[in-house]
Amino acid sequence: MIRSATDPQKLLARAREVLETESRAITGLIARLDQSFIRACEMILACQGHLIVTGMGKSGHIGHKLAATLASTGTPAFFVHSAEASHGDALASV
């Protein structure tokens, strides 16, 4: 599919609109941080083995990225697809 030429000013306006929307969404998360965030961080930091990230569909795609990010920043982690984990082999590979 060939896209027609776009007005550069409309493109910039749309990009700014998207960034402003995302900025408001991120700022809105500040008030939602509570003890559950601290507990999650403490559990991850206390993990002595590999952290298993699981998901299916879109959450699976996000899980892949999260596991890769954790692994690249020093937290041993890998992704297991939820359907595969339900077969009982998830802990056998750790």
N, CA and C atoms as an extended XYZ file, in Angstrom:
282
Properties=species:S:1:pos:R:3:atomname:S:1:resname:S:1:resid:I:1 pbc="F F F"
N         0.837       -1.183        0.000 N   MET     1
C         0.000        0.000        0.000 CA  MET     1
C         0.882        1.247        0.000 C   MET     1
N         0.660        2.132       -0.907 N   ILE     2
C         1.423        3.373       -1.000 CA  ILE     2
C         0.638        4.463       -0.281 C   ILE     2
N         1.296        5.129        0.640 N   ARG     3
C         0.637        6.215        1.367 CA  ARG     3
C         0.841        7.518        0.621 C   ARG     3
N        -0.186        8.317        0.624 N   SER     4
C        -0.080        9.621       -0.028 CA  SER     4
C         0.733       10.571        0.849 C   SER     4
N         1.235       11.604        0.245 N   ALA     5
C         2.023       12.599        0.973 CA  ALA     5
C         1.172       13.203        2.089 C   ALA     5
N         1.795       13.404        3.232 N   THR     6
C         1.100       13.960        4.382 CA  THR     6
C         1.593       15.368        4.633 C   THR     6
N         0.685       16.221        5.030 N   ASP     7
C         1.040       17.587        5.385 CA  ASP     7
C         1.971       17.538        6.599 C   ASP     7
N         3.194       18.059        6.488 N   PRO     8
C         4.154       18.002        7.602 CA  PRO     8
C         3.619       18.632        8.885 C   PRO     8
N         2.856       19.691        8.780 N   GLN     9
C         2.315       20.343        9.980 CA  GLN     9
C         1.290       19.458       10.672 C   GLN     9
N         0.477       18.744        9.894 N   LYS    10
C        -0.491       17.820       10.487 CA  LYS    10
C         0.228       16.657       11.161 C   LYS    10
N         1.295       16.216       10.544 N   LEU    11
C         2.083       15.126       11.116 CA  LEU    11
C         2.687       15.540       12.455 C   LEU    11
N         3.268       16.725       12.508 N   LEU    12
C         3.829       17.231       13.766 CA  LEU    12
C         2.749       17.423       14.821 C   LEU    12
N         1.602       17.944       14.419 N   ALA    13
C         0.512       18.164       15.371 CA  ALA    13
C         0.042       16.832       15.947 C   ALA    13
N        -0.063       15.827       15.127 N   ARG    14
C        -0.497       14.507       15.588 CA  ARG    14
C         0.547       13.896       16.527 C   ARG    14
N         1.812       14.022       16.184 N   ALA    15
C         2.880       13.496       17.037 CA  ALA    15
C         2.849       14.170       18.403 C   ALA    15
N         2.649       15.476       18.420 N   ARG    16
C         2.579       16.196       19.698 CA  ARG    16
C         1.368       15.747       20.514 C   ARG    16
N         0.255       15.542       19.834 N   GLU    17
C        -0.965       15.082       20.502 CA  GLU    17
C        -0.743       13.708       21.146 C   GLU    17
N        -0.111       12.807       20.426 N   VAL    18
C         0.162       11.472       20.958 CA  VAL    18
C         1.084       11.569       22.175 C   VAL    18
N         2.144       12.352       22.088 N   LEU    19
C         3.073       12.479       23.213 CA  LEU    19
C         2.410       13.120       24.426 C   LEU    19
N         1.538       14.101       24.216 N   GLU    20
C         0.827       14.716       25.332 CA  GLU    20
C        -0.117       13.709       25.988 C   GLU    20
N        -0.794       12.910       25.195 N   THR    21
C        -1.689       11.882       25.734 CA  THR    21
C        -0.905       10.867       26.556 C   THR    21
N         0.215       10.392       26.021 N   GLU    22
C         1.041        9.430       26.739 CA  GLU    22
C         1.619       10.039       28.009 C   GLU    22
N         2.004       11.296       27.950 N   SER    23
C         2.548       11.982       29.114 CA  SER    23
C         1.517       12.047       30.241 C   SER    23
N         0.279       12.362       29.900 N   ARG    24
C        -0.786       12.412       30.914 CA  ARG    24
C        -1.022       11.029       31.508 C   ARG    24
N        -0.968       10.008       30.683 N   ALA    25
C        -1.186        8.643       31.171 CA  ALA    25
C        -0.085        8.238       32.147 C   ALA    25
N         1.153        8.558       31.824 N   ILE    26
C         2.273        8.207       32.704 CA  ILE    26
C         2.192        9.005       34.002 C   ILE    26
N         1.899       10.285       33.914 N   THR    27
C         1.772       11.113       35.108 CA  THR    27
C         0.652       10.598       36.007 C   THR    27
N        -0.414       10.091       35.409 N   GLY    28
C        -1.527        9.542       36.181 CA  GLY    28
C        -1.151        8.305       36.976 C   GLY    28
N        -0.085        7.626       36.578 N   LEU    29
C         0.343        6.429       37.297 CA  LEU    29
C         1.029        6.754       38.626 C   LEU    29
N         1.529        7.953       38.765 N   ILE    30
C         2.258        8.328       39.985 CA  ILE    30
C         1.396        8.098       41.222 C   ILE    30
N         0.159        8.533       41.192 N   ALA    31
C        -0.726        8.405       42.350 CA  ALA    31
C        -1.098        6.949       42.636 C   ALA    31
N        -0.914        6.062       41.674 N   ARG    32
C        -1.290        4.657       41.852 CA  ARG    32
C        -0.179        3.810       42.468 C   ARG    32
N         1.029        4.380       42.587 N   LEU    33
C         2.121        3.637       43.214 CA  LEU    33
C         1.841        3.477       44.704 C   LEU    33
N         1.933        2.236       45.184 N   ASP    34
C         1.664        1.987       46.596 CA  ASP    34
C         2.511        0.815       47.075 C   ASP    34
N         2.126        0.227       48.194 N   GLN    35
C         2.887       -0.860       48.790 CA  GLN    35
C         2.997       -2.076       47.868 C   GLN    35
N         2.036       -2.289       46.993 N   SER    36
C         2.119       -3.447       46.109 CA  SER    36
C         3.305       -3.318       45.152 C   SER    36
N         3.633       -2.111       44.764 N   PHE    37
C         4.811       -1.887       43.926 CA  PHE    37
C         6.077       -2.249       44.695 C   PHE    37
N         6.138       -1.823       45.949 N   ILE    38
C         7.293       -2.122       46.788 CA  ILE    38
C         7.432       -3.626       46.977 C   ILE    38
N         6.303       -4.305       47.256 N   ARG    39
C         6.344       -5.760       47.442 CA  ARG    39
C         6.827       -6.465       46.180 C   ARG    39
N         6.354       -6.024       45.027 N   ALA    40
C         6.784       -6.632       43.761 CA  ALA    40
C         8.287       -6.449       43.566 C   ALA    40
N         8.788       -5.257       43.834 N   CYS    41
C        10.231       -4.994       43.707 CA  CYS    41
C        11.026       -5.855       44.673 C   CYS    41
N        10.548       -5.964       45.909 N   GLU    42
C        11.250       -6.764       46.903 CA  GLU    42
C        11.290       -8.240       46.500 C   GLU    42
N        10.189       -8.752       45.950 N   MET    43
C        10.155      -10.153       45.523 CA  MET    43
C        11.129      -10.390       44.373 C   MET    43
N        11.185       -9.462       43.434 N   ILE    44
C        12.112       -9.604       42.312 CA  ILE    44
C        13.553       -9.552       42.810 C   ILE    44
N        13.843       -8.605       43.681 N   LEU    45
C        15.209       -8.470       44.197 CA  LEU    45
C        15.625       -9.661       45.059 C   LEU    45
N        14.668      -10.305       45.721 N   ALA    46
C        14.973      -11.447       46.576 CA  ALA    46
C        15.072      -12.755       45.804 C   ALA    46
N        14.672      -12.750       44.556 N   CYS    47
C        14.682      -13.974       43.743 CA  CYS    47
C        16.105      -14.497       43.612 C   CYS    47
N        16.311      -15.772       43.967 N   GLN    48
C        17.645      -16.357       43.907 CA  GLN    48
C        17.861      -17.207       42.673 C   GLN    48
N        16.825      -17.426       41.914 N   GLY    49
C        16.939      -18.196       40.682 CA  GLY    49
C        16.600      -17.314       39.492 C   GLY    49
N        15.940      -17.901       38.555 N   HIS    50
C        15.486      -17.152       37.381 CA  HIS    50
C        14.063      -16.665       37.607 C   HIS    50
N        13.790      -15.484       37.145 N   LEU    51
C        12.449      -14.931       37.192 CA  LEU    51
C        11.718      -15.419       35.942 C   LEU    51
N        10.566      -16.029       36.123 N   ILE    52
C         9.791      -16.515       34.988 CA  ILE    52
C         8.689      -15.512       34.698 C   ILE    52
N         8.666      -15.026       33.480 N   VAL    53
C         7.628      -14.103       33.026 CA  VAL    53
C         6.717      -14.894       32.100 C   VAL    53
N         5.420      -14.780       32.288 N   THR    54
C         4.496      -15.549       31.476 CA  THR    54
C         3.396      -14.656       30.925 C   THR    54
N         2.790      -15.087       29.869 N   GLY    55
C         1.696      -14.338       29.273 CA  GLY    55
C         1.231      -15.022       28.006 C   GLY    55
N         0.152      -14.493       27.463 N   MET    56
C        -0.426      -15.044       26.250 CA  MET    56
C        -1.024      -13.887       25.453 C   MET    56
N        -0.883      -13.930       24.174 N   GLY    57
C        -1.409      -12.846       23.344 CA  GLY    57
C        -0.575      -11.592       23.518 C   GLY    57
N        -1.259      -10.449       23.652 N   LYS    58
C        -0.528       -9.188       23.797 CA  LYS    58
C         0.325       -9.175       25.064 C   LYS    58
N        -0.215       -9.728       26.158 N   SER    59
C         0.587       -9.765       27.385 CA  SER    59
C         1.808      -10.660       27.202 C   SER    59
N         1.713      -11.651       26.328 N   GLY    60
C         2.862      -12.494       26.022 CA  GLY    60
C         3.943      -11.721       25.286 C   GLY    60
N         3.533      -10.881       24.332 N   HIS    61
C         4.503      -10.051       23.615 CA  HIS    61
C         5.204       -9.103       24.592 C   HIS    61
N         4.433       -8.514       25.487 N   ILE    62
C         5.004       -7.617       26.493 CA  ILE    62
C         5.905       -8.407       27.441 C   ILE    62
N         5.479       -9.617       27.792 N   GLY    63
C         6.271      -10.473       28.671 CA  GLY    63
C         7.625      -10.816       28.081 C   GLY    63
N         7.651      -11.091       26.756 N   HIS    64
C         8.929      -11.356       26.085 CA  HIS    64
C         9.876      -10.172       26.269 C   HIS    64
N         9.358       -8.977       26.026 N   LYS    65
C        10.189       -7.775       26.141 CA  LYS    65
C        10.629       -7.553       27.594 C   LYS    65
N         9.716       -7.778       28.527 N   LEU    66
C        10.048       -7.592       29.942 CA  LEU    66
C        11.138       -8.562       30.374 C   LEU    66
N        10.999       -9.827       29.992 N   ALA    67
C        12.020      -10.815       30.357 CA  ALA    67
C        13.372      -10.445       29.757 C   ALA    67
N        13.376       -9.991       28.524 N   ALA    68
C        14.632       -9.593       27.882 CA  ALA    68
C        15.239       -8.380       28.582 C   ALA    68
N        14.405       -7.424       28.954 N   THR    69
C        14.907       -6.233       29.651 CA  THR    69
C        15.476       -6.606       31.017 C   THR    69
N        14.750       -7.440       31.756 N   LEU    70
C        15.248       -7.870       33.066 CA  LEU    70
C        16.581       -8.586       32.921 C   LEU    70
N        16.652       -9.512       31.968 N   ALA    71
C        17.888      -10.270       31.770 CA  ALA    71
C        19.055       -9.368       31.382 C   ALA    71
N        18.783       -8.377       30.551 N   SER    72
C        19.867       -7.498       30.098 CA  SER    72
C        20.311       -6.505       31.164 C   SER    72
N        19.502       -6.357       32.217 N   THR    73
C        19.880       -5.433       33.292 CA  THR    73
C        20.306       -6.169       34.562 C   THR    73
N        20.551       -7.477       34.433 N   GLY    74
C        21.137       -8.207       35.545 CA  GLY    74
C        20.217       -9.112       36.337 C   GLY    74
N        18.946       -9.182       36.011 N   THR    75
C        18.032      -10.089       36.688 CA  THR    75
C        17.781      -11.285       35.780 C   THR    75
N        18.313      -12.449       36.110 N   PRO    76
C        18.105      -13.606       35.242 CA  PRO    76
C        16.609      -13.886       35.066 C   PRO    76
N        16.142      -13.846       33.839 N   ALA    77
C        14.720      -14.009       33.574 CA  ALA    77
C        14.518      -14.634       32.202 C   ALA    77
N        13.409      -15.339       32.068 N   PHE    78
C        13.028      -15.843       30.760 CA  PHE    78
C        11.518      -15.890       30.657 C   PHE    78
N        11.039      -16.017       29.443 N   PHE    79
C         9.607      -16.024       29.162 CA  PHE    79
C         9.136      -17.445       28.914 C   PHE    79
N         7.985      -17.784       29.493 N   VAL    80
C         7.319      -19.051       29.220 CA  VAL    80
C         5.882      -18.730       28.821 C   VAL    80
N         5.474      -19.218       27.662 N   HIS    81
C         4.105      -19.007       27.190 CA  HIS    81
C         3.140      -19.670       28.168 C   HIS    81
N         2.055      -19.011       28.488 N   SER    82
C         1.103      -19.518       29.477 CA  SER    82
C         0.597      -20.914       29.143 C   SER    82
N         0.303      -21.172       27.888 N   ALA    83
C        -0.197      -22.490       27.500 CA  ALA    83
C         0.858      -23.564       27.717 C   ALA    83
N         2.118      -23.213       27.484 N   GLU    84
C         3.193      -24.176       27.706 CA  GLU    84
C         3.413      -24.396       29.203 C   GLU    84
N         3.298      -23.359       29.990 N   ALA    85
C         3.507      -23.475       31.435 CA  ALA    85
C         2.458      -24.378       32.064 C   ALA    85
N         1.265      -24.407       31.498 N   SER    86
C         0.187      -25.207       32.082 CA  SER    86
C         0.430      -26.701       31.937 C   SER    86
N         1.408      -27.120       31.145 N   HIS    87
C         1.717      -28.539       30.981 CA  HIS    87
C         2.570      -29.079       32.114 C   HIS    87
N         3.013      -28.197       33.015 N   GLY    88
C         3.749      -28.639       34.181 CA  GLY    88
C         5.252      -28.680       34.048 C   GLY    88
N         5.782      -28.270       32.904 N   ASP    89
C         7.216      -28.322       32.702 CA  ASP    89
C         7.922      -27.020       33.040 C   ASP    89
N         7.197      -26.027       33.494 N   ALA    90
C         7.795      -24.717       33.744 CA  ALA    90
C         8.907      -24.789       34.786 C   ALA    90
N         8.687      -25.490       35.861 N   LEU    91
C         9.688      -25.546       36.911 CA  LEU    91
C        10.811      -26.534       36.617 C   LEU    91
N        10.580      -27.450       35.700 N   ALA    92
C        11.614      -28.425       35.358 CA  ALA    92
C        12.798      -27.778       34.636 C   ALA    92
N        12.561      -26.632       34.003 N   SER    93
C        13.630      -25.994       33.236 CA  SER    93
C        14.429      -24.985       34.052 C   SER    93
N        14.043      -24.762       35.289 N   VAL    94
C        14.733      -23.776       36.126 CA  VAL    94
C        15.913      -24.392       36.805 C   VAL    94
